[in-house]
Amino acid sequence: MKKTFFYFDDVIWLFRDLTREKPKSIFDHFYLKIFKEAHEKYGMKVQMNVFYRTDYFYGMDDFALCDMTDAYKEEFKANSDWLKFGFHARQEFPDYPFVNVSYEDMIKDFNNIKREVVRFAGEECFSSTVCSHWRPISKAGCRALADCGIKMINATGGDVKEFEESDVSLPYGHDLRLLHNRQPETKIFTRISLNKAISTSVCSYNHLTAKQLEETNCNLKAIYDDEVGVYFKQLLTHGVVVNLSKLEDMEEEYKKMLSCEFATFGGHEQYFYPDYFDYQQNHGEKLLKACEIMSKNGFEFVFAQDLIELN
């Protein structure tokens, strides 16, 4: 049976709301309610990748995972067969936070998130797959994650180019992320994404060559790196992200994944929230549509960490 992995990034506002609003059930919250509907209708499983704290970009209303209530721990544990949380980053900005990260800083950021997730949701809910913020992680950072028990890391892939200040200008000031504490493995590559502004992007140690990408794309295979002791796999198939799709285009866009043995799609928490500047009123509808498309085309939802047993 074909398999699909679904992950959602940038998750933090959910925990703030649960702590402050104190609903009777986690599924009384509008965000988790739609995911539960997708699970019940289509067998959806999801990995939600977690920030440690809210970002000052959105104002000074500070909230961190250490503030999260543990009142729902048993409910989270009871749903851990389809709902898991994974490490993402300390907060939303800056972009590419781990491209040149040190071993010590990676350990600190990872442990801060895992400790709190285990406290309020249980060990069962914590994923051994890392989908880090913007993806690139230095060699030292990858080794740190492996030493923390991570088994698989989401990778970038494709032909790379050495960075030269004279001929490259990346969007959003990403050049600076290449240069600050730059490691030998930090380079640039052409990224597959519906967001054309980031087609030229930054990569680091968790990057697959074009040959490795071809060998592992759309199938169950992953690349094991002996030097750091972890699997690498580009998990986002064809750059399909729920918030970048229009509802009326999804059937056509998802066709390119339907012949795959293994396909992945993703999304982001903030597009559910009316006070977000780019709020999408139909984001929940699009989430359900994505799950429907994959389910009706014979895909079984799995967690990425399940692939390790097949490699």
RAJOPE-V287882 format. One record per residue. N is the residue number from 1. RES is the residue in one small letter. PSI is psi in whole degrees, -180 to 180 (NA if undefined). Layout:
((N | RES | PSI) (N | RES | PSI))
This chain:
((1 | m | 137) (2 | k | 150) (3 | k | 149) (4 | t | 145) (5 | f | 134) (6 | f | 125) (7 | y | 150) (8 | f | 127) (9 | d | 169) (10 | d | 33) (11 | v | 120) (12 | i | -37) (13 | w | -31) (14 | l | -48) (15 | f | -38) (16 | r | -46) (17 | d | -44) (18 | l | -40) (19 | t | -43) (20 | r | -36) (21 | e | -23) (22 | k | 54) (23 | p | 159) (24 | k | -40) (25 | s | 152) (26 | i | -25) (27 | f | 3) (28 | d | -16) (29 | h | 136) (30 | f | -32) (31 | y | -54) (32 | l | -25) (33 | k | -42) (34 | i | -33) (35 | f | -38) (36 | k | -39) (37 | e | -43) (38 | a | -38) (39 | h | -46) (40 | e | -34) (41 | k | -39) (42 | y | 4) (43 | g | 21) (44 | m | 136) (45 | k | 147) (46 | v | 141) (47 | q | 119) (48 | m | 121) (49 | n | 127) (50 | v | 134) (51 | f | 152) (52 | y | -33) (53 | r | 163) (54 | t | 161) (55 | d | 144) (56 | y | -15) (57 | f | -33) (58 | y | 7) (59 | g | -179) (60 | m | 13) (61 | d | 87) (62 | d | 136) (63 | f | 137) (64 | a | 161) (65 | l | -29) (66 | c | -16) (67 | d | -11) (68 | m | 133) (69 | t | 149) (70 | d | 17) (71 | a | -20) (72 | y | 15) (73 | k | -47) (74 | e | -34) (75 | e | -40) (76 | f | -47) (77 | k | -38) (78 | a | -19) (79 | n | 16) (80 | s | -11) (81 | d | -17) (82 | w | -9) (83 | l | 114) (84 | k | 159) (85 | f | 142) (86 | g | 164) (87 | f | 139) (88 | h | -66) (89 | a | 172) (90 | r | -43) (91 | q | 179) (92 | e | -38) (93 | f | 143) (94 | p | 165) (95 | d | 160) (96 | y | 52) (97 | p | -19) (98 | f | 9) (99 | v | -33) (100 | n | 26) (101 | v | 147) (102 | s | 162) (103 | y | -46) (104 | e | -42) (105 | d | -36) (106 | m | -45) (107 | i | -46) (108 | k | -49) (109 | d | -44) (110 | f | -50) (111 | n | -34) (112 | n | -39) (113 | i | -49) (114 | k | -44) (115 | r | -45) (116 | e | -40) (117 | v | -43) (118 | v | -36) (119 | r | -45) (120 | f | -9) (121 | a | -13) (122 | g | 152) (123 | e | -32) (124 | e | -27) (125 | c | -4) (126 | f | 129) (127 | s | 147) (128 | s | 12) (129 | t | 134) (130 | v | 124) (131 | c | 90) (132 | s | 161) (133 | h | 118) (134 | w | -2) (135 | r | -52) (136 | p | 136) (137 | i | 136) (138 | s | 167) (139 | k | -43) (140 | a | -39) (141 | g | -41) (142 | c | -41) (143 | r | -39) (144 | a | -44) (145 | l | -41) (146 | a | -41) (147 | d | -21) (148 | c | 1) (149 | g | 5) (150 | i | 137) (151 | k | -30) (152 | m | 141) (153 | i | 130) (154 | n | 134) (155 | a | 160) (156 | t | 174) (157 | g | 153) (158 | g | 178) (159 | d | 139) (160 | v | 163) (161 | k | 138) (162 | e | 141) (163 | f | 129) (164 | e | 123) (165 | e | -30) (166 | s | -25) (167 | d | 7) (168 | v | 132) (169 | s | 109) (170 | l | 153) (171 | p | 160) (172 | y | 22) (173 | g | 25) (174 | h | -18) (175 | d | -38) (176 | l | -32) (177 | r | -28) (178 | l | -38) (179 | l | -33) (180 | h | 120) (181 | n | 36) (182 | r | 134) (183 | q | 157) (184 | p | -29) (185 | e | -5) (186 | t | 121) (187 | k | -170) (188 | i | 159) (189 | f | 168) (190 | t | 122) (191 | r | 137) (192 | i | 113) (193 | s | 149) (194 | l | -14) (195 | n | 98) (196 | k | -22) (197 | a | -24) (198 | i | 25) (199 | s | -31) (200 | t | 116) (201 | s | 174) (202 | v | 142) (203 | c | 166) (204 | s | -142) (205 | y | -35) (206 | n | 60) (207 | h | 132) (208 | l | 141) (209 | t | 167) (210 | a | -38) (211 | k | -46) (212 | q | -38) (213 | l | -42) (214 | e | -38) (215 | e | -26) (216 | t | -7) (217 | n | 132) (218 | c | 16) (219 | n | -177) (220 | l | -1) (221 | k | 148) (222 | a | 160) (223 | i | 123) (224 | y | 127) (225 | d | 112) (226 | d | -29) (227 | e | -38) (228 | v | -14) (229 | g | 48) (230 | v | 155) (231 | y | 142) (232 | f | 139) (233 | k | 134) (234 | q | 113) (235 | l | -21) (236 | l | 103) (237 | t | 123) (238 | h | 23) (239 | g | 27) (240 | v | 113) (241 | v | 130) (242 | v | -44) (243 | n | -14) (244 | l | -8) (245 | s | 150) (246 | k | 141) (247 | l | -44) (248 | e | -14) (249 | d | -7) (250 | m | -41) (251 | e | -44) (252 | e | -44) (253 | e | -38) (254 | y | -12) (255 | k | -34) (256 | k | -14) (257 | m | -16) (258 | l | -19) (259 | s | -2) (260 | c | 148) (261 | e | -33) (262 | f | 130) (263 | a | 148) (264 | t | 144) (265 | f | 162) (266 | g | -176) (267 | g | -176) (268 | h | 141) (269 | e | -44) (270 | q | -24) (271 | y | -9) (272 | f | -18) (273 | y | 123) (274 | p | -26) (275 | d | 2) (276 | y | 139) (277 | f | -23) (278 | d | 34) (279 | y | 137) (280 | q | 109) (281 | q | -31) (282 | n | 22) (283 | h | -40) (284 | g | -39) (285 | e | -39) (286 | k | -38) (287 | l | -48) (288 | l | -38) (289 | k | -43) (290 | a | -45) (291 | c | -38) (292 | e | -45) (293 | i | -47) (294 | m | -41) (295 | s | -48) (296 | k | -15) (297 | n | 19) (298 | g | 19) (299 | f | 137) (300 | e | 130) (301 | f | 131) (302 | v | 169) (303 | f | 147) (304 | a | -35) (305 | q | -21) (306 | d | -22) (307 | l | -23) (308 | i | -38) (309 | e | -20) (310 | l | -3) (311 | n | NA))
